[in-house]
């Protein structure tokens, strides 16, 4: 099937320039950027990807903006600037910024207990897997030693888990709980999660679960608005993120959604989401879709210290707080076995932050902010160098292989 896909897509594989004016390449090597183009042309041409967009931005202006392959293998429509991508976990930084807007409004505090907004979290239990004298595993339950706070939700230390990774018996509980049954909203989902035990004591372990989804519900309660309505009023509209939403119901926009190869549509135990089907749930942890340009404006706002084009979303000190590492050794929150920020990274309030060189050989500057999504989208920024890099693609299977290669090539293209 991959060979067939390659045959279909290869005529459109050559990169298409999405820049509207000649870029200022100061600080970049043209030969280095050419290697980025060659690598992504090759990935599409060999049938690994249907298509992709790569944007490199410096001082708020595109230095490199290329489309590759096709937006949709079924229609062979080309990649264009207005192509919409499912963000999955790249929704988390957006939801986290929305929460910090509420903090600045005085409607939310980082040390607030989550139970203040969602009473079902007043007395959480923690499940610990143990082994009895006969060698049989079982779950031992004990009360949480401290309340889950808003900060815990933002830094992924709430103990609220998921079925994304296998933690043994606790994961089985999450799988059997029917968390995604029916047409539920953020309130329903938060309450369903509250009926399950925590995987860890709050504020002790970085665990990539549904914390940001629960944060989305906290935003609703604190603001008195739906999550999307709040984000639209205080983030999307002021920034100009015109194509950012949880569902895409306009047929004209629906045709702009990027689609993966037919053989590359499975994420976990499910098929890739269809944002044209309206549901009540607005997943703050993974439900947004957006264009490359929309997300670039969001990231530029962050590295500008909370402001873009005269529109201030957050104070500079608030953004600095979000960029502060919240994982050991900076705090008592220790990484778990599946530590997605990766080698050399800590975790701030909604995204990874580079604290050192790491051990994986992927280069970068200290202070880098980075995060990705299950469908393949990925961003990394160098705030101290005023650079934004966004890779937009829909490939659940190839993302882990491609991202480190791409990051290395982009870093090598920067004139040091």
C-alpha positions in Angstrom: 0.0 0.0 0.0 2.9 2.4 0.8 4.3 1.7 -2.7 0.9 2.6 -4.3 0.7 5.8 -2.2 4.2 6.8 -3.2 3.3 6.3 -6.9 0.2 8.4 -6.5 1.8 11.2 -4.5 5.3 11.5 -6.0 4.3 13.8 -8.9 3.3 16.4 -6.3 6.2 15.6 -4.0 8.5 18.5 -4.9 8.2 21.3 -2.3 6.0 24.2 -3.0 7.0 27.6 -1.7 4.2 29.1 0.5 6.1 32.4 1.1 4.4 35.6 -0.3 7.6 37.6 -0.4 11.3 36.9 -0.5 12.6 36.0 3.0 15.4 37.6 5.0 17.7 34.6 5.4 20.0 36.4 7.8 21.1 33.9 10.5 20.3 30.9 8.2 22.3 28.9 5.7 20.5 28.4 2.4 22.4 25.1 1.9 21.1 24.0 5.3 17.5 24.9 4.5 17.9 23.1 1.2 18.7 19.9 3.2 15.4 20.3 5.1 13.6 20.6 1.8 15.4 17.5 0.4 14.6 15.4 3.4 10.9 16.2 3.4 10.6 15.8 -0.4 12.2 12.4 0.1 9.8 11.4 2.9 6.8 12.3 0.7 8.3 10.8 -2.5 9.0 7.5 -0.7 5.4 7.2 0.4 6.0 7.8 4.2 3.8 10.9 4.3 0.9 12.2 2.3 2.0 15.7 2.8 3.3 18.3 5.2 4.0 21.9 5.9 7.2 23.2 7.5 7.5 26.8 8.8 10.5 28.5 10.2 9.9 32.0 11.5 12.4 34.6 12.8 11.5 37.9 14.3 7.9 37.2 13.4 8.5 36.8 9.7 8.8 33.5 7.7 12.2 32.5 6.7 11.2 29.1 5.3 7.6 28.1 4.5 7.2 25.1 2.3 4.4 22.7 1.5 5.1 19.1 0.6 2.9 16.4 -1.1 -0.8 16.6 -0.9 -3.4 17.7 1.6 -5.6 14.7 0.9 -4.5 11.5 -0.9 -8.1 11.0 -2.0 -8.5 14.3 -3.8 -4.8 15.0 -4.5 -5.4 18.6 -3.4 -2.1 20.3 -2.8 -0.8 21.6 0.6 -1.8 25.3 1.0 -1.3 27.9 3.7 -5.0 27.4 4.8 -4.7 23.6 5.3 -6.2 22.7 8.7 -4.5 20.0 10.9 -5.6 18.1 13.9 -3.4 19.2 16.7 -4.1 16.5 19.3 -1.8 17.3 22.3 -0.6 20.5 20.8 -4.0 21.7 22.2 -2.4 21.5 25.7 -0.4 24.7 25.5 -3.4 26.6 24.2 -5.6 25.4 27.0 -2.8 26.2 29.5 -2.6 29.8 28.2 -6.4 30.1 28.5 -6.0 29.1 32.2 -3.3 31.7 32.8 -5.6 34.3 31.3 -8.1 33.4 34.1 -5.2 33.6 36.6 -4.5 37.2 35.5 -8.2 38.0 35.7 -8.2 36.9 39.3 -10.7 34.1 38.7 -8.3 31.3 39.1 -5.2 30.6 41.3 -2.6 28.0 40.6 -2.8 26.7 44.2 -6.5 26.4 44.1 -7.7 22.9 44.8 -9.5 21.4 41.7 -12.4 20.5 44.1 -13.2 24.2 44.4 -14.4 24.0 40.8 -15.3 20.3 40.4 -16.5 18.9 43.8 -16.1 15.3 42.6 -12.4 15.7 43.3 -12.8 16.5 47.0 -11.6 13.1 48.2 -9.6 11.3 45.6 -8.2 7.8 46.2 -4.7 6.6 45.0 -4.3 3.1 43.6 -1.0 1.4 44.0 -0.3 -2.0 42.4 1.1 -4.6 44.8 1.7 -8.3 44.8 0.3 -10.7 47.4 1.9 -13.8 49.0 0.7 -15.9 46.1 2.2 -13.7 43.5 -1.1 -12.2 42.4 -1.2 -8.5 41.6 -3.8 -6.3 43.2 -4.6 -2.6 43.7 -4.2 -1.1 47.1 -6.2 2.1 47.7 -5.4 4.9 50.0 -6.5 8.6 50.3 -4.6 11.3 48.6 -2.3 13.0 51.0 -2.9 16.5 49.5 -5.5 18.0 47.2 -5.0 18.1 43.4 -4.3 21.7 42.5 -4.7 23.7 39.3 -0.9 23.7 39.1 -0.9 20.0 39.2 -3.3 19.9 36.2 -1.0 22.3 34.3 2.2 20.5 35.0 0.8 17.0 34.6 1.3 16.0 38.3 -2.3 15.5 39.3 -2.1 11.7 39.3 -5.0 11.6 36.9 -4.0 8.9 34.4 -5.3 7.6 31.1 -5.3 4.5 29.0 -2.6 5.9 26.6 0.2 3.8 28.2 0.1 0.6 30.1 0.6 1.1 33.9 -0.9 -2.3 34.7 -4.0 -2.8 36.7 -4.7 0.9 37.0 -4.8 1.2 33.2 -7.3 -1.7 33.1 -9.6 0.4 35.3 -9.4 3.3 32.9 -10.0 1.0 29.9 -13.1 -0.5 31.4 -14.6 2.7 32.7 -16.4 3.8 29.5 -14.8 7.2 29.6 -15.6 7.9 26.0 -19.1 6.4 25.8 -21.8 8.4 24.3 -22.0 12.1 23.5 -20.5 13.6 26.7 -19.3 17.1 27.5 -16.4 18.4 29.6 -18.4 18.3 32.8 -19.4 14.6 32.2 -15.8 13.7 31.3 -14.3 15.3 34.4 -16.8 13.5 36.6 -16.2 10.2 34.9 -12.4 10.6 35.6 -13.1 11.6 39.2 -14.8 8.2 39.8 -11.4 6.5 39.0 -8.5 6.3 41.4 -5.3 8.4 40.8 -2.2 6.5 39.6 0.0 8.5 41.9 -0.1 10.8 44.8 -0.7 14.4 43.7 2.4 16.6 43.1 4.8 13.6 43.1 5.0 12.2 39.5 4.7 13.7 36.0 2.1 11.4 34.4 0.8 12.1 30.9 -3.0 11.6 31.5 -6.1 13.6 31.2 -5.0 16.5 33.4 -5.4 19.2 30.7 -8.9 17.9 29.9 -9.9 18.4 33.5 -8.2 21.9 33.3 -10.6 22.6 30.4 -13.6 22.0 32.7 -12.0 24.1 35.4 -11.8 27.0 32.9 -15.5 26.6 32.1 -16.5 26.7 35.7 -14.2 29.6 36.6 -15.2 31.7 33.5 -18.9 30.7 33.2 -18.3 30.0 29.5 -17.7 27.0 27.4 -14.1 26.2 26.8 -14.2 27.2 23.2 -16.2 30.4 23.8 -13.6 31.5 26.4 -10.7 30.6 24.1 -12.3 32.4 21.2 -13.0 35.6 23.1 -9.7 35.9 25.0 -7.2 34.1 22.7 -8.3 33.1 19.2 -10.0 36.4 18.2 -7.5 38.8 19.7 -4.5 36.9 18.1 -6.2 36.3 14.8 -6.4 32.5 15.0 -9.4 32.4 12.6 -9.3 28.7 11.8 -8.7 27.3 15.3 -11.7 25.3 16.7 -12.7 21.9 18.1 -15.1 21.1 15.2 -15.2 22.1 11.6 -18.8 22.3 10.4 -18.4 24.6 7.4 -18.1 22.4 4.3 -15.7 24.9 2.7 -13.4 24.5 5.6 -13.9 20.8 5.8 -12.3 20.3 2.4 -9.2 22.0 3.8 -8.5 19.4 6.5 -5.3 17.5 6.0 -5.7 13.7 5.7 -3.1 11.0 6.3 -2.3 8.1 4.1 -5.1 5.4 4.2 -2.7 3.0 5.9 -1.7 5.6 8.6 -4.9 6.4 10.4 -4.7 4.6 13.7 -3.9 6.3 17.0 -3.8 3.9 19.9 -6.9 1.8 19.6 -8.9 4.3 17.5 -8.9 5.8 14.1 -7.8 9.4 13.6 -10.5 11.8 14.7 -13.0 13.4 12.3 -13.5 17.0 13.3 -16.4 17.4 10.9 -18.6 15.4 13.3 -19.9 17.7 16.0 -19.8 16.4 19.6 -20.4 18.0 22.9 -16.8 17.3 24.2 -14.3 20.0 23.7 -11.0 18.3 24.7 -8.7 20.8 26.1 -6.0 18.1 26.1 -6.3 17.1 22.5 -9.3 18.3 20.5 -8.2 21.4 18.6 -7.6 21.8 14.9 -5.8 24.8 13.4 -3.7 26.0 10.4 0.0 26.5 10.5 -0.4 30.3 10.5 -2.8 30.2 13.4 -0.4 28.2 15.6 2.5 30.3 14.5 0.7 33.4 15.8 0.1 31.7 19.1 3.7 30.7 19.5 5.0 34.1 18.4 2.7 35.7 21.1 4.4 33.5 23.7 8.0 34.2 22.7 7.1 37.9 22.5 6.3 37.7 26.2 2.5 37.5 25.8 1.8 40.1 23.1 1.4 40.2 19.4 0.6 43.1 17.0 -0.3 45.3 20.0 -2.7 42.7 21.5 -1.6 41.6 25.0 -2.8 38.1 26.0 -0.6 37.6 29.0 1.9 39.6 31.0 5.6 38.8 30.4 6.0 37.5 34.0 3.2 35.1 33.4 4.8 33.7 30.3 8.1 33.4 32.2 6.3 31.4 34.8 4.9 29.0 32.2 8.4 28.5 30.8 9.8 27.5 34.2 10.7 23.9 34.7 8.3 22.1 37.1 9.9 18.7 37.1 12.8 17.3 39.1 15.4 18.4 39.9 13.7 21.8 39.9 10.8 20.4 42.1 9.8 17.2 43.8 7.8 16.1 40.8 9.7 13.2 39.3 9.4 11.9 35.7 7.6 8.7 35.2 8.6 5.8 32.9 7.0 7.4 29.8 8.5 10.8 30.1 7.5 12.4 26.8 9.4 15.7 27.0 12.5 13.6 26.4 16.1 13.8 27.3 17.4 17.2 28.2 13.8 18.6 28.8 11.8 19.6 31.8 8.2 20.5 31.7 6.6 23.9 32.3 2.9 24.8 32.4 1.7 23.1 29.2 4.8 22.2 27.2 8.4 20.9 27.4 11.3 23.2 28.2 14.8 22.4 27.4 17.1 22.5 30.4 20.2 20.7 29.0 21.7 19.0 26.1 20.1 15.6 26.8 21.4 12.2 25.7 19.5 11.6 22.4 21.9 13.6 20.2 19.2 16.1 19.1 20.6 19.6 19.3 18.9 22.7 20.5 19.2 25.9 22.6 18.6 26.0 26.4 15.1 27.5 27.0 13.6 25.8 24.0 9.8 25.3 24.3 8.5 22.2 22.4 5.5 19.9 22.2 3.8 17.7 19.7 0.6 15.8 18.9 -0.4 12.2 18.3 -1.2 12.9 14.6 2.4 14.1 14.0 2.2 17.9 14.4 5.2 19.3 16.3 6.6 22.7 17.3 9.7 24.0 18.9 10.7 27.6 19.6 13.9 29.3 20.6 12.6 32.3 22.6 16.0 33.8 23.2 16.6 33.8 19.4 13.1 34.9 18.5 12.6 31.7 16.3 9.5 29.6 15.8 9.5 26.2 14.1 6.3 24.3 13.2 6.0 21.0 11.4 2.4 20.2 10.4 1.7 16.7 9.2 -0.9 13.9 9.8 1.1 10.7 10.4 0.6 8.8 13.7 3.2 6.2 12.7 6.1 8.3 11.3 6.2 11.2 13.7 8.6 9.7 16.2 11.1 8.8 13.5 10.9 12.0 11.5 10.9 14.7 14.3 14.5 14.2 15.6 15.9 14.1 12.0 14.0 17.3 11.1 15.0 19.1 14.3 18.6 18.3 13.7 18.6 19.6 10.1 16.8 22.8 11.1 19.3 23.4 13.9 22.2 22.8 11.6 20.8 25.4 9.2 21.1 28.1 11.8 24.3 30.1 11.5 25.8 29.9 15.0 
